[in-house]
Amino acid sequence: MNPSFDLVVRGPAGVRTIRLAAPDGTAARNEAARDGLEVLACSAGAVNVARATRRHRLALRQADIANLAYELSSLMAAGLSVMEGLRTLAGKERSAARRAVLEDVATGVAEGLPLSAALARHEGRFPALLIATVGASEQTGDLSTALRRYSEHQQSVKALRDKVVGAAIYPALLLGIGCLVVLFLLGVVVPKFAVLIESTRRELPWSSQLMMSWGRMVAAHAGVVGAASLGVLLALVLAARRIARTGARSRWIERLPVVGATMRQFRHAQLYRTTAMLVRGGIAAPRALGLAASLLGDADRARLQTAITLVHEGTSMSVALARAGLSDPVAASMLSVAERTGTLAEILERIAQFHDASLGRSVELASRLFEPLLMIVIGLVIGAIVVLMYLPIFDLASSLQ
């Protein structure tokens, strides 16, 4: 079955869009020309683009939207039109899926659609923030600056995210290695010791008896214990993937003593910086807050909706965010100044920088406290297992003397 192509053609009835099935775009153009139609534009049908998307889902997810915005901004600053810039970027793409998407966006622009509408046709492919930024800039005629601003914003968010993730890598590795050592001792070493000590038929301390009972149970049901361990490991991997996919927005994460506060502060920094970018681009503050709501956790997202409702009812933004619990006294004071001076975008950016500095201090303090504490806990667990294993041997040695 041949793929379908959408063609914008001009004929006796005027300009219209038709869909033809053909082996490729050239064949579709030739077929329309044979019917006496002038082909103005030709693009792969939506079904074909969706199929290409499914085939290259991983490649599309890894697309660097911020880099795309920066490159398009640079091409426009060099004098190229939006359509020419998009076709240039599509020509250098190696991924067939990304190239098809960019060509379809360029075709939409060639048909007369605004860039924001052409991007919005690919639902879920381009971030809502990018579409909103482009849409606002189309009203002011400053598209190149808006694209560059979006790219810089994404780079700032990425740098902040990398700082948090980098601080968590070493404790995660330490915890993983410690758990593997404990599992090896409990699953391999202890069962062998249990068989050896049981043959002596000596009275053991209750703690050693408990450890040896575990060893005998593992030795008798090695397959079940191994399958259960693999199941737990798989569940942890799936939970980690879910957290990475959802951005760690679950309520239970926010309740963790140190991690929850750090994640919430990180999201608040994203909220203020994103809102600042959108307001600077010409988007009204309530709508900018609504567009940035997806960056927050579940609880804070509900609070933000309450704050947006208060703003629509006539409450000032500083008071609304304070009532919703989304601003500290410093942020509330700075927002009240912004409302008097009309410098909301600049003040929001400064609040984001304030949160960045505070987050950096929190991450550094948490890593300095958590890493030694984690090492102590893992050392105590491994040491306790080793001591409980060797207590019967020490007792046997003393009886032989």
N, C-alpha and C positions, 0 to 999 in steps of 0.2 A: 504494500500500500504506500503510495507516494505521500510525502509530507505536504501540508497546506501552507500557502503563502498569502499574506494580506497585501493587496496592491491598492494604491491610491491612483486612480486613472481619471483622464479627462476625455469625454466623448460628447456626442450630440446632446445628451441629457445633462451635461455639466460634469463637475467634479464629484466623484463618488468613490467608495471603497468596495472592493470585491475580494473574494477568497477563491483561490484556484489551487488544485492539487497538481503538483509537478515534481519531477526528480530534484530540481534545484531552482534557485532564484532566477537564473538566466532563462531556463525553460518556461518559467511562469511569465516572465516579461515577454518572451517571444509569442506565447499563446495569446496574451492580451493584445499584442501588436497585430496579430493576424486577424483579430476581431475588430480592428480599426480603432483601438483605444490607445491614447498616449499615456504611458506609464510615468507617473510623477515620483512614486516611491514604492519600494518593495521590501517587505520584512517577513521573517518567519512567523507563522501563526502562533497564537498564544499557547496552543496545545504543544507545538514543537518546542517552544521555549521552556514550557513546564517539564517536558520530557528531558531536555538537556539539563535542566536544573536538577532533576532527580538523579540523573546519571553522574553529575559532578557536584553533588550536594556538599561533600567535604571541601572541595576546592572553592566553592562559593562562600562557604562559611569562613574561610581563611582570607578572603579578599580584604585588602586593606583599604577601607572606605576613606580613612583620613588621607592616605597617600593619593588616592584617586582625586579627592577634592583639591589637594594641593597642586597636583599636576594640571588639573583642568584650570585652576586659577592662574597658574603660570602661563599656560597656553593662551588664555584670554588676555592676560596682561601683555603678551607678545603681539597681540593683534588678531588672533584667530577668533572666529565666531564660536558660539556654543556648539553648534552642530559640527563644525570643523574640528574643534577640540575633542569632542566625543568620538568622532570617527578616527582621529589620530590615536587616541588612547585604545580604541578597539583594535586598531591595526597592530599594535605592539603586544597585545595580550596573547599569551600562549594557551590559556585555558579556553576551550571552545565554549563553555558555559558562560564565562564572564564576557567573552567577546560577543556572544549572541545577545546578552543583556544590554551591553553598551550600544551595540548597533540598533537594538530595538528602541532604546532611549533616544538615540540620534534620529531615528526615523520619526519618532513622535514629535521631536522638535521641528523636523523638516515639514511635518504636516501642519504645523502651526500651534502645537501645544506648548504651553510654558514648560520650562525645565522641571519645575516642581510637579506638574501634572504628569509629565513623562516618567518621572521617577516613581510617583505614587502608583502608576499602573502595575509596577512590580511589587505587589504587597509582600511585606516581610523581608524584602531584599535590601532595601535602603532604610537606614534609621529614620524614625519620625522626626528627630531633631534636625537631620540634614534637610529633609523635605520642608520643614517649617522655616528653617533658616533661608533656604533658597526662595521659598514663597514670599517671605518678607522682603528679601533683597530685590525681587522682581518688581516690587512696588516703588522702590527707591532708585532702581537702576544701578545698584552697586553690587552686582553678582560676584565679580572677581574677589572683592574684599571680603564678602560674606563667606565664600568658599575657603579663603585663606584663614579667616577667623575660626571657622569650624575645624579646620585641620589643626590649628594651634591648640584649640580647646581639647581635641581628642588626644593630642600628644601630652598635654598637661595631665589629663586624667590617667593616661597610660603610665606616665612617670610616677604618679602617686600610687597607682595600683602595684607597679613593680616594686616600689619601696615596701609596701605591706607584705606582698608575696615573698620578697627576698628575705624579710625578717622571719618569716615562718618556715623557710626551707630547712634550716639547720635543726630546729626543734622537731620538725616532722621526721627528718632522717634519723635523728637520735631516738625518737620514740619507736619508729619502725624497726630499727636494728635491735633495740632493747626487747621489743615484743618477740622478735624472731629468736633471740637467745633464750628467752624464758620458755617459749614454745618448744625449742629443742631440748632444753633441760627436762621439762615436764613430759614431753612426748617420747623421748629416746633414752635419755640418761637415767631418769628416775625409774622407769619400768625395769631396766636391767639391774639397778641396785636393789629393787624390791625383790626380784627373784633370788639374788645373792643373799640378802639379809634374811629372807624368810627361811632359808635352809639352816640357819644357825639356831632358830627356835628360841631366841632370847627375848626377854621382856624389854620393850622399847618405850621411850617417852611418848606421851599422847600425841605430841606434834609430829614426831617421826612416824608414829603409827598412821596418822592421817595422810602423811606424804606417801608412805608405802602402800596404803589402800588405794590412793590415786594411781600409783604405779601398777598395781595388780589389775585395776580396772582397765587401764590403757592397754596393758599387755593382752588382756582377754578380749578386748573389743577394739583392736587397732584399726580395723576398717571403718567402723562407725565413727570413732574419734577423728580419724583422718578426713572422712567425708564432712563431718560437722565443722572441722577447722577450715576446710576449703569453702564451705557454705558461708561461714562468718567472714572469711576474707573476701569472697565475692560480694557479699552484702556491703562491706565497707567500701569496696571499689565503686559499686553502684551508687552508694550514698555520696562518695566524693565527686563522682561525675555529675550527680544531680545538683550538688552544691555549686560546682563550677558552672553548670549550665544556667542555674537560676540566680547566680550572683550571691549566694549565701543569704537569701532574703527570708528564710524561714524564721518563725517566731522563736523557736527553741534556741537558735543560735544567738539571738539577741539577749537571751536570759543567761548566757554563760558569763561568769564573773568578769574576766578581763577581755575576752574575745568579743563579747557582745558590745561593750562600750566602744572598743576600737572600731568595729565594723560600723556602728552607728555614726561615729564621728567621721569616718571615711565617706559614708553616704551623704552626710550633711555638706561636706566639702564639695562633693560632686553636684549636689542640689544647687548650692549658691553659685558655683562657677558656671553651670549650665544655664541657670536663669539669667545670669549676667550676660552671657553670650547672646541669648535670645532677645533680651531687652535691648541690648546694644544694636541688634539687627532690626529693631522696629516692631517687635512683637509686644503686645500688652502684657503687663506683669501677671495678671491672673492666668492667662493662657500659657505664658512661659512656665509658670509653676506647674500647671497641669501637664505640660509636655515633659517636664523633668520628674514627674511623679514616679515613673517606672524605675528610676534609679534608687528609690528608697525601699526599705523593708516593708513587710505587710502592715505592721502596726503604724509606722511613720507615714505610710501611704494613706491610711485612713485619717490620720491627723492632718495631713496636708489637704485632703479633700474638705475637711472641716474649715481649715484656714481659708481656702479658696471661696467657700460659701460665705464666710464672714466678709471677705473682701468685696464680693459681689453685692453684699447687703449694705456696703458703705463703710465698713471698718477699715482703718488704715492697715497697710501690709505689716508694719512693725507690730502692731497690737494683735493682729490675727495670728501671725506666726508665734508670738509669745504665748497667746492663749492655747494654741495647739501644741505647745511644748517642742517647737522646732527651732527655737532661737534662745540663746543664753542672754544674760543681761548685756554683754558687750555687743552682740549682734543686734539686739533690740535697740540699743542706744544709737548704733551706727545707722540703722534703717530709719529711725526717726529723723536723724540729720539729713539723710538722703531725701526723705519726703519733703523737707523744708527747702533744700537747695536744688532739687531736681537732678541729682547725680546718682540715680538709683543703680545704673549699670556699674559705675566705678566703685560704689560702696559695696555692692554684692561681690565684686571681684576681690575687694580687700577683705571681706568677711571670709571668703574662700581661702585666701592666703593665710588668714589668721588660723583657720581650722587646719590647714596644711602644716603650719608650724607646730600647733598643739598636737596634731596626730603624729608628727615625727618624734616629738618628745615622748609621747605615750608608747609608741612602738619601740623606741630605744630602751625605755625603762622596763617595759614588759619583757623584752628579750633578755635584758640583763638579769631579771629576777627569775624568769621562767626556765631558762636554759640550765643554770646550776641546780634549781629545784628539781627539774626533770632528771638530771644526772644522779642526784642523790636518791630519788625514789627508785629509779631503775637499779642502781647499785644495791640498795637495801633489799629489793625483791630478789635479785639474783643471789646476793650473799645469803639471804635467809634460806633459799632453796638448797644452796650448796652446804650450808651448816647443818640443815635438817637431814640431808643425805649422809653426811659424814659422822653425825652423832652416834649411830649404831656401830660404825667402824671404830670410833674412839673407845666406845664402851667395850667392844670385843677385844681390842688391843690391851686395854687395862686389865681385863680379866685373864688374859693369857700371861701377863707379867706376874 
